[in-house]
Amino acid sequence: MKIEVLPPERYGELPPMEIGCLSPANSIALVARDNGRIVGCIFLAQPLHAEGVWEAPGHIGLGAKLIEAAGTEAKKFGCTKLFGYAVNEAMGRYFRRLGCTKTDLEVWSKEL
C-alpha cells in the first residue's frame, strides 16, 4: 500500500464522493493505493483541514495512515495542527479513534 499526493490534473481518478467545494485550485488530495487502485483518500484545504476521509470496504484502519500522511504534508506548510470537521457523532467517534481531540471551536457556514 502506498500513500501519495494526487496531482490536480488526476482528480478525475477519485471515486464518486461528496467533496463539497474542494477543487484542485484550493486543495491537496492524498490517496492510498493498493495494487494501483485508489482505496482511500483525504483532502487538505485552505485553511488546512482534513476533509473527505474515506476508506474502501476491507481497508479498515487506513484512515489513521491517511491522517498521518496528511499531517506530514501539512507540516510542509508550517502547520502545527490538523483540523477536521465532524458533522455527526459517528464522525466524531471516528476522529477520536484516529487520535484527534475535540476543540471548543464553532464552525459557521453560509449558503452561497
TADA-V596602 format. One record per pair of residues at least 24 apart in sequence whose ideal C-beta (glycine too) atoms are under 8 Angstrom apart, sorted by sequence separation. I is the first residue (numbers start at 1). J is the second residue. If there is no record, write none. Layout:
i=I j=J
i=I j=J
This chain:
i=5 j=29
i=6 j=30
i=14 j=38
i=17 j=41
i=19 j=43
i=27 j=51
i=42 j=66
i=5 j=30
i=6 j=31
i=13 j=38
i=34 j=59
i=40 j=65
i=41 j=66
i=42 j=67
i=4 j=30
i=15 j=41
i=40 j=66
i=44 j=70
i=48 j=74
i=3 j=30
i=4 j=31
i=14 j=41
i=32 j=59
i=42 j=69
i=3 j=31
i=42 j=70
i=3 j=32
i=4 j=33
i=22 j=51
i=44 j=73
i=48 j=77
i=2 j=32
i=3 j=33
i=22 j=52
i=32 j=62
i=44 j=74
i=1 j=32
i=2 j=33
i=20 j=51
i=48 j=79
i=53 j=84
i=63 j=94
i=67 j=98
i=1 j=33
i=19 j=51
i=20 j=52
i=50 j=82
i=67 j=99
i=1 j=34
i=19 j=52
i=32 j=65
i=49 j=82
i=50 j=83
i=51 j=84
i=64 j=97
i=67 j=100
i=18 j=52
i=32 j=66
i=48 j=82
i=49 j=83
i=50 j=84
i=51 j=85
i=63 j=97
i=64 j=98
i=6 j=41
i=17 j=52
i=48 j=83
i=49 j=84
i=63 j=98
i=64 j=99
i=30 j=66
i=47 j=83
i=49 j=85
i=3 j=40
i=17 j=54
i=1 j=39
i=15 j=54
i=30 j=69
i=30 j=70
i=15 j=56
i=53 j=94
i=30 j=73
i=28 j=73
i=1 j=62
i=3 j=65
i=3 j=66
i=1 j=65
i=3 j=69
i=5 j=73
